[in-house]
Amino acid sequence: MRNKLVRTLLVLAVLSLGTAIVAFAGPTNLITNGSFETGDFSGWTQVGDTSFNGVCSDGSCPISGGWNAEDGIYSAYFGPVGDLGGISQTIATTPGDEYTLSFWLALPQAGTPNFFQVEFGTSLLTLNNWG
């Protein structure tokens, strides 16, 4: 999950209850099942404590908080509270090429502590106690 060499790795970890939509924005979409429209984690590897990881459709999410998916009808949620759970995916990249990563993130039940992290190559974005 944390190999930072010739592959790209995406890690989502949410300590508190939250939902996320993950997608690659660019001329070619390199992410498999980026918006979870298969209704599951096809193309992704679940990591950490997966006891509260899941994919749900609009209106059926256990932690929806009134938010719907930004793209399509499915969202992913990660947890559980007090532990880290998430997903990763390795994609082929070309050294020197530019890539754009975009995603939608919601914290429908605000509270701390919470944690969110995305890793793309050697770049790392971490949000602690946000929302």
Backbone bond lengths (Angstrom), bond angles and torsions (degrees), N, CA, C in turn:
res aa  C-N    CA-C-N  psi(-1)  N-CA   C-N-CA  omega(-1)  CA-C   N-CA-C  phi
1 M - - - 1.436 - - 1.511 111.52 -
2 R 1.283 119.83 -25.41 1.443 119.22 -173.91 1.530 112.47 -113.93
3 N 1.297 118.48 20.50 1.452 121.73 176.16 1.519 108.05 -69.21
4 K 1.336 117.26 122.12 1.454 120.53 -175.12 1.528 111.73 -108.93
5 L 1.322 119.52 18.50 1.446 120.66 -176.74 1.517 111.18 -82.73
6 V 1.341 118.16 -118.69 1.449 122.24 -171.78 1.527 112.20 -82.45
7 R 1.253 118.26 9.65 1.453 119.76 179.79 1.520 110.17 -120.03
8 T 1.260 114.54 162.02 1.448 120.53 178.42 1.510 108.27 -109.50
9 L 1.276 115.03 138.28 1.446 119.62 -174.84 1.511 109.38 -130.65
10 L 1.274 115.26 135.06 1.450 120.76 179.75 1.511 108.67 -118.76
11 V 1.298 115.10 124.72 1.447 119.46 -179.79 1.513 108.45 -123.98
12 L 1.295 116.37 125.43 1.458 121.24 174.35 1.508 106.78 -115.47
13 A 1.275 115.49 125.32 1.454 118.40 176.23 1.511 107.75 -138.12
14 V 1.267 116.40 124.50 1.445 120.54 179.75 1.520 106.87 -124.63
15 L 1.322 116.06 118.37 1.451 120.31 -178.32 1.517 110.92 -73.93
16 S 1.309 116.89 -41.64 1.447 118.42 177.55 1.514 109.23 -97.93
17 L 1.291 117.25 179.96 1.456 120.73 -177.29 1.522 109.84 -67.80
18 G 1.308 117.06 130.19 1.449 120.84 179.66 1.502 110.96 -162.67
19 T 1.315 115.55 169.11 1.453 120.52 175.64 1.507 108.56 -129.67
20 A 1.298 115.61 156.52 1.454 119.85 -179.40 1.510 109.40 -147.94
21 I 1.290 114.66 145.27 1.448 122.26 169.54 1.517 105.36 -117.66
22 V 1.300 117.73 128.00 1.441 121.76 -175.95 1.517 108.78 -118.60
23 A 1.308 116.82 128.94 1.456 119.97 179.07 1.520 109.34 -150.36
24 F 1.291 116.57 152.52 1.456 122.66 174.31 1.513 107.56 -99.69
25 A 1.330 116.34 127.92 1.459 120.21 -179.90 1.526 108.17 -108.16
26 G 1.271 118.29 121.49 1.450 121.86 179.60 1.511 109.54 174.31
27 P 1.319 116.36 -178.18 1.458 119.74 -179.11 1.527 112.68 -58.64
28 T 1.326 117.00 -35.74 1.451 121.67 178.91 1.518 107.88 -128.34
29 N 1.304 117.01 129.14 1.451 120.47 178.10 1.520 108.69 -82.34
30 L 1.320 117.19 115.65 1.455 122.44 -178.03 1.519 112.75 -93.36
31 I 1.323 117.32 -14.27 1.459 122.04 -177.63 1.526 109.66 -83.63
32 T 1.302 116.91 132.80 1.457 122.45 174.90 1.521 108.99 -86.22
33 N 1.329 116.55 126.70 1.459 121.85 176.45 1.527 111.68 57.46
34 G 1.332 115.85 44.35 1.459 121.58 -175.99 1.511 114.41 -61.38
35 S 1.312 118.36 -31.34 1.465 120.91 179.66 1.523 111.96 -105.55
36 F 1.312 116.64 13.74 1.462 123.50 175.34 1.522 113.07 59.09
37 E 1.335 117.21 28.50 1.463 120.99 -175.78 1.525 113.30 -72.16
38 T 1.325 117.67 -4.43 1.462 119.71 171.11 1.529 110.34 -78.41
39 G 1.339 116.07 -9.81 1.455 120.94 -178.60 1.519 113.10 81.98
40 D 1.332 116.05 9.55 1.459 120.24 178.52 1.527 108.84 -153.13
41 F 1.323 117.13 -169.72 1.460 121.87 -178.91 1.533 112.70 -94.64
42 S 1.328 118.70 29.93 1.469 121.02 176.52 1.522 109.31 -52.78
43 G 1.325 116.77 132.36 1.455 121.88 -179.85 1.520 113.69 89.60
44 W 1.299 117.66 -10.94 1.457 123.26 -178.03 1.530 109.47 -112.91
45 T 1.320 116.17 156.24 1.448 123.10 171.85 1.522 107.33 -112.25
46 Q 1.322 117.28 124.41 1.457 119.74 177.13 1.526 109.33 -78.10
47 V 1.321 115.45 141.96 1.466 121.33 -177.01 1.524 109.97 -132.52
48 G 1.309 115.30 159.73 1.462 121.03 177.05 1.517 111.36 70.15
49 D 1.319 114.93 -149.87 1.459 121.63 179.22 1.520 107.83 -79.64
50 T 1.317 117.13 105.53 1.464 121.84 -175.18 1.529 112.77 -95.43
51 S 1.319 117.09 11.77 1.457 119.98 -175.91 1.532 113.36 -68.12
52 F 1.334 117.54 -14.64 1.463 119.28 176.45 1.526 110.61 -132.24
53 N 1.325 117.99 28.42 1.464 122.63 172.13 1.520 107.44 -90.36
54 G 1.312 117.76 142.23 1.446 118.98 176.75 1.510 112.76 -171.61
55 V 1.316 115.16 170.85 1.462 123.52 175.47 1.518 105.91 -122.01
56 C 1.315 116.60 136.08 1.458 121.06 -178.65 1.521 109.39 -140.43
57 S 1.319 116.05 157.15 1.464 120.22 176.92 1.524 109.07 -93.49
58 D 1.341 115.46 161.53 1.460 120.66 179.75 1.523 110.00 -48.03
59 G 1.282 116.65 132.05 1.452 121.34 177.59 1.514 115.07 86.42
60 S 1.347 117.97 -12.69 1.462 119.12 -178.38 1.523 112.70 -112.95
61 C 1.322 117.24 3.36 1.464 120.02 -177.79 1.522 110.59 -73.18
62 P 1.322 116.60 136.51 1.467 119.21 -178.64 1.513 112.91 -67.15
63 I 1.322 116.78 -15.72 1.457 121.18 -177.74 1.518 111.03 -131.88
64 S 1.318 118.00 36.64 1.460 121.41 -169.53 1.514 113.79 -62.64
65 G 1.311 119.15 -38.01 1.457 120.24 179.85 1.513 112.81 58.64
66 G 1.321 118.02 18.40 1.451 120.93 179.30 1.511 115.19 89.16
67 W 1.340 118.07 -2.02 1.460 120.59 179.48 1.513 110.59 -89.89
68 N 1.314 115.25 142.62 1.462 121.42 173.12 1.515 108.87 -109.17
69 A 1.310 116.04 164.18 1.461 121.10 178.08 1.521 110.00 -58.99
70 E 1.306 116.37 142.66 1.462 121.32 178.22 1.519 111.54 -75.69
71 D 1.326 116.46 -31.72 1.458 122.31 -177.24 1.524 107.46 -133.73
72 G 1.312 118.24 115.58 1.458 120.79 -177.91 1.517 110.45 82.76
73 I 1.344 115.32 -154.01 1.463 118.46 -178.91 1.521 113.43 -119.26
74 Y 1.322 118.39 -2.67 1.462 120.67 -176.09 1.520 112.04 -107.60
75 S 1.314 114.91 149.06 1.461 124.36 175.51 1.518 107.77 -133.14
76 A 1.305 115.06 160.73 1.462 120.37 173.76 1.520 107.95 -113.94
77 Y 1.308 115.46 148.78 1.456 119.83 174.58 1.526 108.35 -132.01
78 F 1.328 115.10 152.88 1.457 120.89 -173.31 1.517 109.53 -139.44
79 G 1.271 116.62 154.58 1.457 122.37 179.13 1.502 107.45 177.94
80 P 1.260 119.16 -144.85 1.450 129.75 -4.30 1.519 110.92 -82.82
81 V 1.314 116.41 173.92 1.459 120.94 176.44 1.523 108.27 -57.40
82 G 1.301 116.14 131.46 1.455 120.89 178.04 1.510 115.20 91.57
83 D 1.341 117.36 -1.85 1.455 120.23 179.97 1.526 108.51 -150.16
84 L 1.329 117.07 163.01 1.453 121.36 -177.94 1.522 110.93 -99.67
85 G 1.322 115.96 134.46 1.450 122.47 173.49 1.505 108.20 -141.35
86 G 1.311 117.99 147.90 1.459 119.92 -178.45 1.506 112.65 -171.36
87 I 1.320 115.04 -163.71 1.458 122.57 -179.37 1.520 109.55 -138.84
88 S 1.317 116.02 158.43 1.465 121.06 175.50 1.520 108.94 -142.18
89 Q 1.314 114.61 157.67 1.459 121.08 176.41 1.518 108.11 -150.86
90 T 1.312 116.51 133.88 1.452 122.19 177.92 1.525 108.39 -100.71
91 I 1.319 116.15 131.00 1.466 120.65 177.77 1.527 109.50 -127.49
92 A 1.312 115.75 153.89 1.465 121.16 178.15 1.520 108.87 -80.51
93 T 1.315 115.98 131.73 1.458 121.92 176.38 1.525 109.30 -126.47
94 T 1.322 115.43 166.22 1.457 121.94 178.41 1.523 108.66 -115.55
95 P 1.332 118.58 122.94 1.458 120.55 179.13 1.532 110.87 -54.97
96 G 1.325 115.91 134.13 1.454 121.47 179.49 1.520 113.86 93.36
97 D 1.329 118.31 -21.11 1.462 120.66 177.19 1.521 109.78 -76.15
98 E 1.332 115.61 153.25 1.454 120.83 176.97 1.518 109.81 -98.04
99 Y 1.318 115.90 142.49 1.455 122.34 179.77 1.524 108.78 -131.19
100 T 1.296 115.35 148.23 1.462 121.39 176.08 1.515 108.08 -119.36
101 L 1.297 115.77 129.57 1.458 121.62 176.97 1.517 107.79 -114.42
102 S 1.317 116.33 127.04 1.457 119.64 175.59 1.517 108.70 -133.22
103 F 1.317 115.82 152.32 1.459 121.08 179.68 1.516 108.38 -158.48
104 W 1.314 114.82 162.25 1.459 122.60 175.01 1.511 106.72 -111.58
105 L 1.325 115.79 138.02 1.449 121.11 -177.54 1.516 109.35 -136.15
106 A 1.302 117.45 134.34 1.458 121.73 177.54 1.521 108.98 -133.33
107 L 1.296 115.59 146.08 1.456 122.06 173.42 1.520 106.60 -120.39
108 P 1.335 116.50 84.69 1.465 119.99 -171.65 1.512 115.01 -68.08
109 Q 1.303 116.56 -22.88 1.461 119.90 177.48 1.513 107.46 -124.03
110 A 1.328 115.17 84.64 1.456 120.62 -174.87 1.516 111.12 -58.04
111 G 1.270 114.65 145.29 1.447 121.22 177.83 1.508 109.79 168.92
112 T 1.289 116.40 157.27 1.444 121.28 178.27 1.520 108.28 -120.81
113 P 1.304 118.09 150.91 1.461 124.54 4.79 1.531 111.56 -81.06
114 N 1.318 115.59 154.30 1.450 121.51 170.42 1.515 108.75 -145.90
115 F 1.326 116.03 161.14 1.459 121.24 -172.48 1.513 108.84 -151.58
116 F 1.334 116.17 136.52 1.453 122.10 176.78 1.517 107.50 -139.72
117 Q 1.330 117.07 135.48 1.460 119.70 -178.97 1.519 110.29 -143.72
118 V 1.333 115.90 136.45 1.455 123.11 174.20 1.521 107.39 -126.78
119 E 1.313 115.67 131.09 1.454 121.56 177.06 1.525 107.80 -120.43
120 F 1.335 116.57 127.64 1.461 122.19 179.06 1.512 106.62 -134.01
121 G 1.328 116.43 105.68 1.464 119.53 -175.68 1.515 109.55 62.88
122 T 1.331 116.95 -120.99 1.459 121.20 179.13 1.523 112.09 -99.29
123 S 1.326 117.10 3.18 1.468 120.33 179.12 1.533 110.13 -93.89
124 L 1.314 115.65 140.75 1.454 121.71 -177.72 1.524 109.54 -134.47
125 L 1.313 116.41 129.41 1.461 122.63 174.55 1.518 106.73 -117.30
126 T 1.317 116.25 125.81 1.455 120.97 178.13 1.517 109.51 -129.45
127 L 1.330 115.72 131.99 1.455 122.26 174.01 1.521 107.72 -118.47
128 N 1.316 116.29 125.88 1.453 121.69 176.71 1.516 109.17 -116.12
129 N 1.310 116.83 133.20 1.454 122.42 176.26 1.521 112.72 51.33
130 W 1.308 115.64 51.96 1.468 122.73 -178.78 1.526 108.99 -100.82
131 G 1.318 115.29 170.31 1.455 120.98 175.89 1.436 110.46 90.58
